[in-house]
């Protein structure tokens, strides 16, 4: 479906395809498609995927260090202007060829391999949590752009209705002035209101064009893309309590998972540096062949050796590395603790914004009903001469504010839900993915 959508967007004249609707010759994308397209194109998410792959290979390498030796194959071809003794053939020669296979294995590394494995496991967990964090961060940006298109389109509709009302009332005021039922200042004030409405509509239309271009850029095209309506009449209740949300964020939230993984990785790196204070024991086996031709086979020799090394003093480099690793561990622990302390605050903020915005939307709907009735009454009273132009203008302004209030409250509700989902690292309602 995603590929079909991209193909539909790339044609010069957009045509309807499965999952894509056309609105006023502008291709429209659903929220689910926009999230999938934008996430796959987000450089931060692509980088997060790369870190996961790198960490997976790091873990494989750490595991293989326990069972597989390090292997090295090397060969030397030498040509001399003098006739020298060739150890391979046992005679004089100008050509000397040797080949060797070297296998080395650490018998004891002071616990470094176990620390390396712990570091690799923590890094992989952190990379996977970082991938989820990047996915929801990209989704949050995309949802903000998507909701901005919807809200701006709705506000443009509000501005258009305001202009229509101003034009209707201006015509009525001119007729009343010509008939002598009203003074000329009435028509002048309504003319000013009509001008303000025209300017407001131009501003909202300009914002809408920019918002559509922004959404198009996020989903991978260079022109405007519209947002399909969500089809939600009222934001639903959250299916989770605040306490449950706090606990879920602490246990499964991507940000907290990354912090815990970073702390474990820093602790493992510190232990790996401490291994330098212990002796290192290694086993090495070498097989060499000598001759005067390529692929030497005249004579071969094999050796097996066990070596022990212990660093007494290396100019303080070991102590510096240990100190730096300890500091990194302490910093990672402080970051993790700070995030855990602020978990309730962050979750409560998104939680309360959602509840407050949802309640504000309900109140705005009630205010809209009152504003519409008030405007109807004031319009009738002004036409009959029972009220003045100021009451009519105030009723028009109140109605426009009530209509815009619903739009802004709905946008704030949707953004708060997206923020809460980014904190928890999962969707609370189906339909987005």
N, C-alpha and C positions, 0 to 999 in steps of 0.2 A: 504493500500500500504506500510506503514511504517513497519508493522509487517512482511509482506512478504519479505521486504528488509532485515530486521534483520535476519530472518530465512535463507535467501540465504547467508548472510555473515557468519553465524555460522557453516555451513557445512564444512567438511574437504576439499571437492573438490567443489569449487563454480560452481553453475549452473545458467543459465540465468532464471530470473523471471521477471514478469511485472515491468517495471521501472528500471531494473538493466541490464546493459550490461557487457559483459566480454571482456577484452582487454588483450591479452597475459597472460591469466589465472589469471588475477588480477581483482576482482570485481570492477566495476565502478559505482559511484553514481552520480545522477544529483544534481545540485545546490539546487533545491527546497527540495529534500529528505534530503540532507545533513543539510540544515538549520533546518528542522523539527526535525530530529534525534538529532542533537547536542544541540538544545535549550532545549528539554525535558530532556537531560542528564546533562545539566549545573547546578552545585550546586547553583550558584548564582540565576539562574532563579527559581529553586525549592524553594529556600529560599524566593524569592519574592512572589511566589504563596502562601507560608505559611503566609507571612505577610498580604496578602489580606484577607485570611480566618480569621486570628486573628482580623483584623480590622473590618471585617463584624460582628463578634460576639461582639466586643467592641461597635459597633454602636447599635446592638440589645439591649445590656445591658443598654446603656445610655437611649434609648427610653423607655425600660420597667421600668426604675426607676421612670418615671412620673406616671405610672398607676398601677404598681404592688408593693405590699408590700414585705418586706423580711420575709420569713417564716422559722421557726425553729421548729423541732419536737424533743423532748427529753424524755427519760424514765429512771427510776431508779428502780432497784430491790435490796432490802436490806434484809439481814438475820442477826438477832441479837441473842446472847446467853442469853439475858434477855427478859423477858416478859414486853413489853412496851405498852403504849397507842397508838392505831392506829387511826389517825384522820379520816380515810376512813370508817372503820367499826364501830367506836365509842366504841370499846372494846379493851381488851388486846390481844396482838399478838406478835409473834416472826418474822413475815414476813411483810415487808412494800413495797408496789409497788405504784409508782406514774408515771404519764405521763402528758406531757404538750405540747401545741401547742402555739407558740408565733408568732404574726404578728406585724411587726413594719413598720412605714411609715413616711418619712420625710415630714412634712408640709411646713417647710421653712428651706432652707440650705444656705441662703445668696447668691443665684444665682449660687451655685456650680453645680447643675444638668444641668442648661442651658450651663454653661461653659464646663461641661463634654460632653454634646451632641455636642457642637461645636468642641471640641477636637476630638471626635470620627469621626465626618464627615470629618474633615481635615486629620486625620490619614488614613481614608479609601481612600480619594482622593490621598494622597501621596503614599499609598501602590499600588494603581492601576497604578499611573504614574511610580512608581518604577518597577512594573512588566514590563511595556512597555520599560523602560530604560534597564532592565536586558535582555529582549528579543533581543533588537537591539544590545546591547553590546555583547551578545553571537553570534548573527548573524555576527557582524563585525569580531570577531575572526575566525568564521567558514569560512566566505568569504575570509579572508586573507589566511587561510590554503588552501582553494580550489583554489584560484588564484595562490598561490605559486606552487601547483602541476602543473597547466597548464603552468605557465611561465617556471618552471624548465624543464618540458618535452620539451617545445619549445626550450629552450637554449641548452638542450642536443642534439636536432636535429641540431641546429646551429653548435655545436661543432663537430657533426658527419660529417656534410657537409664540415667543415673546414678540418677535417682529410682526407676526400676523395679527396679534392682538393690538399692537401699537398702530398698525395701519388701519385696522377696523375702527378703533377709537378716534384716530385722527380724522377719518372721513366723517364720523358722526359729529365730532367737534366742529369741523368746518361747516357742516350743514346747520348746526345750532347757531354758530356765529353769524352765518349769512341770514338766518331767520331772525336774528336779534335775541335769541333765547340765551346766549352766552356771550361773554366778552372775548375779544380777540386773543387775550393771553392764554385762554384754554387751548386753542388750536396751536399756539406757539409752544406751549409746554408739551403737548402731545407730539408735535413735530420734533422737539428735542428728544423725547423718549424714543421715537421711531429711529432717530439717528443713532442714539446709544444702542438700540437693539441691532441695528445694521452693523455697527462696529463690533458688538459682541459676537454676532454670527460670523463675521469675517475672521475674528480671532479663533473661534472654536473650529471653523473649517480649516484654518491653517494648522492648528494643533493636531487635527485629525489626519491631515496629509502627512505630517511629520511622524505621528504615531504609527501609521500604516507602513511607512518606509522603515521605521525602526524594527517593526515586527518582521517585515520582509527580509531585512538584513540578518536577523537572528535565525530565520529558517533557511537561509542560504541563497537568497535571490537579491537582485539589485534594484527592485522596484517595489511598489506598494503592495501589501497583502492585507486583506481585511480579516477580521476575527468573526467566526460564526457565533451566534448567540448561544449562551449556555443552557437556556431553557429551564432555569431555576427561578421559581416565583419567590421563594423565601429561603434564606440560608437555614439549614437544619441545625438541630442541637448537636453539640459535640458528643461523640460516643465514648468519651473518656472523662474521668474526673481530674481535677488539678493534681491531687496527690498521686494518682496513677500516672499522670503525664510526667511528673517530676521523676518518679522512680524509673519509668521507661526511658526517659532521656539519660539518666545516669547510667543505666545498664546497656542500652542499645543505641543511644544517640551517637551519630558519627563523630561529632566533635569530641565527646568524652572518650569514645573508643580510641581515637587517634592519640589523645593525651595519655591514656593508660599504656598504649603500645609504645609510644615514644619513651615513656618512663622505663618500661621493661627493656627496651633496646639500649637506652643509656646505661642502665644497670649492668646489662650483659657486656657492653663495651668496656665498662670499668673493670669488670672481672677479667676480661681478656687482657687488659693492660697489666693487671696484677700477676698474670702468669709469667711475666718477664723476670720476676724475682725467683723463679724456680728453674732448675736445670732442664735442658731440652735434650731428649734422647731420640736419635734417628737411625733408621736402618736403610742401607743403600746397597743395591746390587747392580753390577755393571758387566755387560758382555760386549767385547770388542773383537773385531776381525781386521786382519791386515793382509794386503796383497799389493800388486802393481796394476791390477785391472779393476774396472768398475764392478761393483758387487763383490767385494773381497771375500775370499774363502780359503786362502792359503793357510792361515793360522788364526786361531781364535783363543781368547783368554777371558775368563770370568772371575769376578771378585765379589765378595760379600763383606760388608763392613758395618760396624755399629759405632756411632759417634755420640759423644756427650759434650755438650757445650753449656757453659754457665757464665753469664755476664756479671762481672764484679762492678765495673764502673764504665759508663759510656759517655762521660762528659755531662751527665745530668739529663740527657734526653729521655731516659726511661722515667725519671721522677717527674719531668715536665708532662710527659704523656699521661701518667697516672693522675697527676693533679688536674689536668684538663678534663680527663674522663670523669673524675669525681665531681667537678664543677658542673659539667653537662648533666650528670645524673641528678644533682641537687636542683638544678634549674628545671629539669623535666618534672621532678616531683612537685616543685612549687607551682608550676603551670597546671598540673593535674589537680592539685588541691584547690587552687583558685577557681578553676572551672567547676569543680564539684560544689564549692561554696556558692557560686553564682547561678547554679542550675535552677534553683527555685525562682530566683528573680527573673531569669530569662524566659522560663516556661510561663510563669505567671503573667509576664508582660504580654506575650502573644495570646495567652488564654484570655486575659481581661480585655485586650483590644478587640478580640473576636466577639466576646459577649457584649461589650459596650457598643460596638459598631452595629451588631445585630439588633440590639434594643433601639439604637438611634434610628435604624432603618424603619423599624415598626412605628416609632413615634413620628418619623417624617411622613409616613403614609397617612397617619391620622391628621397631621398638619396639612397635608395636601388636600384632603377632603374638605377641611375647614377653609383653606385658602381658595379652592375652586368655588365653593358656595359663597364666600365673601366677595369674590370678584364678580360672580353672577349678580349678586344683589346690588353691589356698587355700580355695576354697568347699567342695570335697569334704572336705578335711582338717578344716575347722572343723565340718562336719556330723558327721564321725566322731569329733570330739574330739581330733584329732591336733595341732591348733594353737590358738592363742588368738585373741581378737577383734582384737588390734592388727595381726596379720599380715593378716587379712582386710580390715580398713579400709585398710591401706596398699596392698593389691592393688587395691581398688576405686578409690582415689585415683590410683594409677599408670595404671590403664586409662583413666580419664577424661582424664587429662593427655595420654596418648598419642593418644587420639581428637581432642582439641582441637589438639594439635600439628600433625596433618596439615592441619587446616582453616586454621590461621594460616600455615603454610608455603605452602600453595597460594595463599592470598590475597596473601602477600608476593611470590610468584613472578609472579602476574598483574599486580600493580601495578608491579613492576620492569619487566616487558615493556612496559606502557603508557608508563612514563616513558622508556624507551629509544626507543620509537617516536616520542614527542613530540620528543625531541632530534634524531632523524634526519629527522623530517618525512615519514615513510612507514610503511606497515604491513609488518611482517616476515612475517606469516602471513595467509592469506585468511580471510574469514568475518566480519570486523568491518564492512566497508563494501561 
